[in-house]
Amino acid sequence: MRGEGEEMGGGWRVSIDIGGTFTDVVAVAPDGAIRTAKVDTRTDDRVLGLIAALDAVGLGWEDVGDLIHGTTMVTNAIVEDRLADVALVATRGFADTLAIGRQNRRHLYRLDLQSKPTPQVPEARRMEIGGRLDHTGAEIEPVDGAGIAKVAERIAESGVRAVAVSLLHSYANGAHERRLAAALKDRVPFVAMSHRINPEAREYERTATTALSAGLMPLVGDYLDRLEAICPKTTHLHLFHSAGGMASPSALRDLPLAMAMSGPAAGVVAASTLARDLGLDLAISFDMGGTTTDICLIREGQAQVSSDRELGGRPLRQPMIAVDSIGAGGGSIARLDHGTLRVGPDSAGSFPGPACYGRGGTLPTVSDANLILGYLEPEKTLGDGLRLSPGRARESMAPLAAGLGRPVEQAALGVIEFANAAMMQALRRSTVEHGIDGREATLVAFGGAGPMHAVAVARAFGMSRVIVPAHSSVFSALGCVSAEMSYAQQQTVRMAVGDWDVAVLGRIRRDLSGTISAPLRAAGFGDADIVTREVAALRYSGQSYAIEVPDPDFADPEALGRRFVALHERLFGYATDEPWQLEAIRMRAAVPHGRGPLGMPAMAGTAARPVKIRPCVFDASGPVPTPRYRRDDIGAGQIIAGPAIVEDASATIVIPPDASASADDRGHLHILTGVSQ
């Protein structure tokens, strides 16, 4: 058991999720009491922003036993190309792998645009070294000792703080990379080794991912140094990672890419927990904040995981929760482009923010449209006491309305409908590409703006049910605080069914288990505390991409093959009797925490009454009187018929005409959209 003999803080478990516009905080007391708050994100100083989040829930460091932290810092650095200068060391003849890339073009029909991303490492800092392994990891040529000394000298002269080491076939044997890294450790502060970052085949993707990781190491290392300097020893600090768990700062110093998309991943983890609590076989998380909307498919309480994606136009190969993120949030800017309405992906962010914030923003945004249509309450405060201004919202929308030749309300309705259409496209990608009929799913809506748009999006998609969980506006932070300590990695295997070798698989699995369990053991957990899950990536021989079979039985390849064939049939509509192979194994090691279900008890036996009635616009027919309710007043089982607006301290839930909502005994709001299945 961890924690024996350790001095602990006050026992509060606090989660802080730093988003692009707001920072959400959830604090759970030892007795289960919950405090929540939202504050403005401090993009100029994230550490001070974190301290402000603690202040917002009335806590100091001495009160906090565990602090779980999610951040957009890594994602933003990649998207904005704010990466440290990096040197690359590759096998002789392979230094230009980053420049060659893949043959596919980014813009198929635009020959005037750049066909491939600019290599992260320029030619002058791409270096080669002798030595060679084959695809099994067997040594063909020993690593060049004299070459190591020359490379180390060139790197020292370059002045870089980080080096990416990506040698051919090192995913099968990391010995050459380890020797090189040992020689470099006194010359440069940060060294990223490809067999640690991404132990998989596909040379370009592995090299690009390693270089990206190296470019993030100085940024993340400096941030963690500062964070750990102010965090007392009585507080255990954890970082949320993109595979859906939390990890120690020491583990993420060498694996900073694991922090990419950590905030969206936390929301998906919370939605997955909710799906299991409520027995939902098929759900889709719908997290709309100020900058983006993040969507993920959840089947049988488990979020989909991807090991192959792009971020900022660069390939990224590592296990991550499969979040589809689009630039449509409350702060997304609306404009006319050659007479056509466009919304996003650029955002007004936190400062100056939407025009209705009154902080100097003048361009119309989705939040301004929601205020004009009557969904947002003008007297409501957001973040650090921010009050919304309907007048400024209308002023920002007026030029757009004039360009469209429509009244301001109709222009605002067009902005909302355009944003909703972009979200529907993301829903299709997350379902159709997985062979899923998304109309059968339940949409789990959260984030500051998600519950405002969820029913309209679900209706247009043909979904009949939406759930808005308790604490919906800070749900991602709740996902952080309810997460497990976990680590995940994927390892290339490439074993044909005709050459099945249980002994070799056993060795690979033991090595992989040892690697991902090591940080948990270092944190004081024993074998009895750690639960391991595996996924087999299988493909027909000659196929380019594999499909995933969860919880495989590697001792019975015939049964594994039958599962693969059945899954291939379901996903693609056909299967063959051709030979198949095991491409890779993905493994996740976690320490379950055994916490109770998400939510909070709803009020029993109360019948909420409207606190006011205000006009809202839901379609082109114009405004209709719409009652507004306080969410805390709605008792379990009470039905609220649309049109209606339900509000809590930080979230607004729009229930349009012909929809209805009711609360369950945990405070989750269940909305029937009016679509029949």
N, C-alpha and C positions, 0 to 999 in steps of 0.2 A: 504493500500500500504506500502511496506517495503521501508525504507530509509528516511522517513520524519525526518528531524532534524539531520540526521547522517552526520558526516563529511566524505567526499569522497576523494579519491585520484585523480590522473590525468585523470581518465576516461577510460584508456585502460583496455580491458578485455583480460586476458592472460591465456592460457592453457599450462600446462607443463606435458608431459607424459613420465615418466621415465621407459624405457624399459630395457631389459637385455643387449643390446649392445649400443644403442644410446638413448639419451634423446631428444624428439621432443618438439618444442615450437611454438605456434601460438599466435600472438598478434593482436588484433582487435582494431583499433582506434575508437574514438567516431564518426568519419565521415565514418567508414566502411573500411578504408584502412587496409591491412593485411600485417604483417611481419611474416616470418617463418624462422626457423633455426634448425639444428641438431648439437648436441654436444655429446661427449663421455659420457657415463653413469659413474658416480662416485659411484661405489659400496662401496668404503671405507667411503664416507661421502655424503649421499643423499642431505642433506641441502645445502652443498657447491655446489653440482651439480645443484641444483635448482637455486641458485644465478648465476652460470655460464650460465644457460639457459637464464635468464633475460638479462645478459650482451650481449649474442649473438644476441639479437634483439634490442640492444641499449636502454634498459629501466632500470630504477631504481625503487625501491619500491615506491617512490613519484609519479611515473607515473601510477601506477596500482590501478584501482578501484576494480576489481574482479580478483582473482587468483583461477583457477580451476586446481586441481592437481590429476593426476592418477599415480599410482606407482605399481611396481611388488614386493614391500617389503613384503607384507603379503603372496602372493603366494610363493615366494622364501623361506620364513621362514617355511612354511608348507612342501614344497617339500624337503627342506634340513634338516628338523626336528630340526630347531633352535627355539624351543618353551620353554617358561619359565616352571619351575617346578610348578605343580598344585596339589592341594588337591581336592578330590571329596567327596561331602556329598550326600548320597542317602537314600531312604526309607529303613527301616530295612528289611533285606533279599535280597536287590537288589544292594549291593555295587559291586558285581562281574559282573554286566551287561556288562561293557567294556571288561572284559576278556572272557566272554562267546560269545559275538558277534552273528554272524549268522552262519548257518551250511555250507554255500557255501565256497568252497576252492578257494584261489587265484590262485593256480596252480593245476589244476585238475589231471594231470597225472605225477606230480613231487612230490612223497612222501618224497623226500630228502629235499624239500624246506618248509619253514614255511607256514602253511596253512592259518593263520590269522595274521593280523598286531599285533605287540606288543602293549598291552594296554598303552595308553598315560600316565595313572596314575598308578604307581606301587601299589601293595597290601597294603603296609605300609601306604600309604596316601589315601586309600579308606575307608571312614567312613560311619557309618549308624546312623539313628536317628528314633525314634518312631513317630507314627502319620500316618494316612492313609486317602486317598480320594478314592471314587469310580470313575468309568469312566465318570460319569456326573458332577464330581466336588463336590458332596455332601460329607461331613465329616463323616467318619466311626469312626475314632479315632483321638482325638486332638493331635496336635504336642507336643512332650515331652519337657517341659520346662527345666527340669533338664538335659536332654540329650543335649539340645542346649548349656548349659554352659560347659558341658564336651567336646563337639565337638569344641567349640570356643577355649578352652584351648589347646587341641591337635593341632589345626591348628596353634596357636601362637607358640607352641614349635617346629613345623615342619620347620619354617623359610620360608615358601613359600610366594610369593607376590600375588598369585591369587588362588581363590577357585571357583570350579564349583559346583553349587547346582542343582541337578536334582532329584526331588521327583516324585513318581508315580502319574500319572494322573494330574500333575500340569498344563498341557495344558488346562484343563477344569476349573481350579481354582488355581490361583497363590498365595493364601493367606498364605499357609504354607511356601512357598519359601520366600515370602517377610518378614515374621517374622524372619526366620533364617538369611536372609541377613542383616536385621537391627541389629541383635546381633553380626554379624561378621564384620560390617563396621569399628569398632574401632580396630580390631585385624589384618586386612589384607587390603592392598590398593585396591585390585580389586576383585569383586565378580560378577560372571556370573550366572544368573538365567535362567533356561531352558524355563520357560514360556515367557520370554522376547526374548530369542535367537531363539527358535524354538517351538512355541505353537502348536505342532502336536503330534499325536500318533506315535507309533513305538519307544519303549523305548530305544533300543540300539542306533538308529540313533540320537535321541534327546539328549541322554546323551553324545555320542561321539562329537556331534556338540557343545554342551555346554562346554565340556572340552577343545576342540580345541579353542573355543573363549576365554576361560580363559587363555590358554597358550599364546595367542597373545596379551592380554591386556597390559602387561608391555611393550612389544616392541612398540606397537602402541602408548601407552600413553606417553612414553619417547620421541618418535619422534614428536608427536604433541606438546608436551611441548616446545621442542626446536624450532619447526617451528613457533609456535605462539609467542615465545619470540622475534624472529627477524622480524615478520610480523607486520608492524605498524597498528594502529587502523584505519587508513584511507583506508586500504586494506581489503576487505572482502575475507576471505579464505574459499574455498570449497574443498571437497574431492570427487572424482568420485567413485561411488560404482558399484558393479557387477550386480545390477538389471537395470542398464542403466540410471542413473541419478546422480545428485550431492547432497551432504549432508554436513551439518556443522560438524566441528571437534567435537563439544560437543556431537552430536548424535552418531558419530562413535567411540567415546571412549568406550562406552558400547557395541558396536556392531562391533568389528574390522573385523569379518569375511566378512562383507559387502564390504571390500576393496579387497578381493581376486578376481583375474581375472579382476580388474578394467580397466587396459589398453586395453585388448582385447574387453571388453564390450563397451568401448568408440568408438572403430573402428566400431563395429556393429551398434551403435546408429547413427553414421555418415552415414553408408551405408543405414540404414533404412530411414533416412531423404532424402538421394539421391533417393532411390527407390520411395518414395512418390512424390518427385519433378518431376521425369521422368515418373511417372505413370506405374511403373513396378509391375505387379501382383505377380511375383515370382522372387526372386533374392537370390543369395548366396554371402555373404561377404567372401573375400579371402585376408587375412591379413598375409603377409609373412615378417617377420623381420629378425633379426640376429640370433635369438635363436629358435623361433617356427613359425609354420604356424597355424593361427586360422581361423576356418570356422564356419559359422552360417547361418541357413535357415531364409529367410525373406519372409513372405507372406502378400500381400496387405499392404506393408509398415510397418509391425510390426515384430520385431524379435521374434523368439521362446524363451520362458522362461521355465526353468527347476527348480524344487525344490528338486531334488534328484540326487546327483552326488558324485564322489570321487575326492579327491585331495591329492596327496602324499600317496595314499593307504588308506586314512581315509574317512569315510562317511561324507558328508557335506549336511545338509538339510536346505536350505533357498532359496528364489526366486533369481535366477541368470539367466542372458542371457545365452542361451544354446550354448555356444561356445565349439566346438570340437578342442582341441589344441593338436598338434603333434610336436614331436621334429625334425622338418625339417625347418631350416632357413638358412640364408646366411652363418652363422658360423658353421653349422653342420659338424662334422668331418666324413670323408670317410675313410674306412679301409677294409681290407680283414679279414673275420672271417672263418677259415677253408676253404679257397679258394673261399668263397662267398663274394661278395661286400655288404657292409653295409654302410648306411649313417645315422648319428645321433643315438640316441637322444642327445648324449653329444655334447657340443658346445665349440668353441674356445672363445666365448664371446667377450667382448670389449678389454680386455687385457689378453693374447697377441693378440688375434684376429686371423683371417685367415693369412696364410703365406704371402699373397700379401700385407698385411698392413705394413710389414717390422718392426714389433715390437717384434720379437722373436718367433712367431709361426712357426712351422715346419711341422705340419700335414696338409694334403690336406682337403679343405672344399668346400662347394657348391659355395662360392664366388670365390675361386681360379679357380674352373671349369668354371664359367661364364666368368672370365677374359681370360682364355686360349682359350675359344671358340669364343672370339671376341665381346661378348655382352657388357661388361663393357669397358669404355674408359680408357686406361692407363694414360692419362693426366688429368683425372678427380680427383677432391678433394672430400673427404668425411669428415663429422664431423669437427673436429678441424684442418682443413688444411691437412688431411691425403691424401697422394698420393699413388696410387696402383703400385705394382711392378710385371710386368709380369714374370720377371726372377725368382723371389722367388716363384711365383705360380707354374711355371713349375718344379722347383726343388722339391717342396713338392709333386707334382703329379707323379714324375718320378718313385719312388719305387712302388707305386700302379700300375702304368702302366706296370712295369716290372713283377709284380706278376700276372697280368692279361694276360701278353703276348701280349699287344696292344700298339700302339703309344700313346703318351701323350694326343693328342686330342681325341682319341677314348675312353680313360679312363675317360677323363673329361665329354664326352658325356654320358657315362654310369652312372657317378655320378648324372648328371642332370636327366636322365631318372629314376633312382632309387628314387630320391627325389620326382619327379613328381608322381610316382606310389603310394607313401605313401600318397600324397595329394589326389589322386583319391579315395583311400580307405576312407578318411575322408569325401569326398563329398558323397560317397555312404551311409555312416552312417547317415549323416545329411539329406538325402532325402528319401531313401528307408524305413528307420525306421519310417518315418512320412507319408508313403503312397504317396510319391511325385515322379513323374518322373523328375529327376533333369535335363534331357536333355532340358526341356522346360524353364529352368531358365536362367537368365542373371548373369554372374559372375562379381561381382564388386571387382576389384583387387586394392590393395593399400599396404602400407608398403614399406620399402626400397627395398625389393626383389620381391614382389608380381607381379608387371607388367612385370618382366622378364620371369616368369614362367607361367603366367595366360593363354596365348593362347594355349600353348602346352598342359596344363592340361585340358583346356576346350575342345580342339579337341579330346583328348583321351577319354574324358567322353561323347562326342557326343553333346556338347553345341555349339550353333551357334553364340553367342554374348558375348563379354566381354566389360565392361566399366571401364576405368581408370579415376577416378575423378580428377578434379583440386586439386592441393596440395596433391597428392596421397601419397607422402613419409611421410607426417605429418598428415595423415588423422585421426588417432586416437586422436591426440591432437585437431584436428578440431572438432571431436565428443565431446570432453570434453567442448570446448568453446561454442558449440551450444546446450548443454544439458539443461534439465529442472531440477529444484530442485524437488526431488521426494523421496518417501519412499515406501517400499512394505513389506508385511508380509502375511503369509499363516496361517490359523487357522483351526484346525480339527473340524468338525461338526458331522459327522456320523448320518445323519438323513435319515431314509428310506422314500420312497415315500408314503408308507401307513401310516406313522406317521407325515406327513407334518404339520409343525406348523409355520405359517407366523410370529406370534408374537415372538416366540423364535428366528427365523432367524433375525428378525428386531433388537432384542437386541444384538445378536452376531455381526451383521454388524455395529451397532452403536458403540459398544465397539472397534471393530477393526478399524473403521474409526477414532475414537478418538485417538487411539494409534499412528497410522501412520501420522495423521495430526498434532499431538502435536508439533513436531519439526518445521513444517512450520509456525504454529501460533507463536511459540517462536521467529521465525525469522521476525515476523511482518506482515505476510500475513493474510488476512481475509478469511472468508468462500467464498466470491465471487471470490477470486483469485484461490481457490483450486479446481481442477478437479479430481474426483475419478473414477477409472475403476475397475471392478470386473471380476474374472474368477471363474467358478464353476468346481470343480473336481468331476466327477461322475463315478460310477462303478456299474456293476451288483452286487447284493448281493453275497458275496463269492469270488469275484474277488480280486486279490492281489493288482493291481494297477489301478489307475483311469485315465481317459482321460479328457481333459479340454475343457469346453464350454465357450467362451468369452461372455461378456455382457449379463449374464443370467437374465431372468425375474423370480425372486423368487416368485412373486405373482401368477404365472401361472405354476404349476408343470407339467401339461399335455403338454404344449408347450415346456417346458424345456426337458421333457422326449423325445419328438419327435426329438428335436435337437440332443440329446445324441444318440439316435438310428441311426439317419442318419450319424452322425460322426463316430460311431462305424462301421457301414457298409462300409463307405469309407476307413477307416484306416485298417480294418481287413478282409473285404470281407464278413462279415456276421453280423447279429444282431438277437436278440431274443425278445420275449415278457415277459421275466423274470422280476421280480421286481428289481428296481435299488435304489441306495441311493446316497445322497450328502455326499461325503467323507470330503471335505474341501472347504473353500472359500479363494481365494487369492485376495488381494486388493492392489491397488497402488494409492497413492495420489500425485499429481504433480501440479506445478505452471507453466502453459504454458508461454513461453516467446515471442511468436509471431515474431521471427526473420525470415528473408527472406530465400530463397533457398540457398543451398551451391553452391560454385563455384566462378568464376570470369569471366568477359566478355572476350571472345576470340577476337583475332584480326579480323577485318572485311575486306574482300576484298583483303587479302594478299595471295600470293602463295609461300609457303616456298620452299626453294631450299636446297639441301644437303650441309652441311658444310664440309663434307669429305666423302670418300668412303673407307671402310676397309673390309677385308675378315672376314666372320663369318662362323661357322660350325653349321648347323642345323640338319644334319643327317649323315649317314655313307658315303654319296657320296663325302664328303669333303667340303672345304671352297668355298664360293661364294662371289663375290663382293657385299657389302651391304652399301647403302647410309645411312648417319646419319643426322638427323634433330634436330634442336632446337625446343622444344615444343612451346615456346612462339612465334615462327614465323608462326605456323600453323593457318591459318584463318578458321573461321567458314565455314563449308561445303567443305573445301579442302579435297580431297581423297589422302591418302598416301598408295601406293601399296607395298606389301611385295615382297621380303625381305627388311626390313628397321629397323632402330633403331631410336627411338625418345627419347631425353634426356631433362631433366630440371636440376635445380641445384642439386637435391638430388635423382632423380629417373631415371631409365632406363627402357624403354618400348620396348620389343622385338616383332616385327611383322614378323613372319616367311613367307616363300614363300607361295603364294596362299591365304594369308590373306590380309585384307585392313583395313585402319583406317580413321576416319574423326572426326573433332572437332565440337561440338555444340556451341551455342551462349553463354554458360556458361563456356566454356573451358574444358568440359569433353570430353574425347577421346572415341569414339565408335568404337570397332573393330569387324569386321565380320571374323570369324575364317575359313570360307570356308566349314564348315559342313552344309549340307542341312537338314532341318527338314522334 
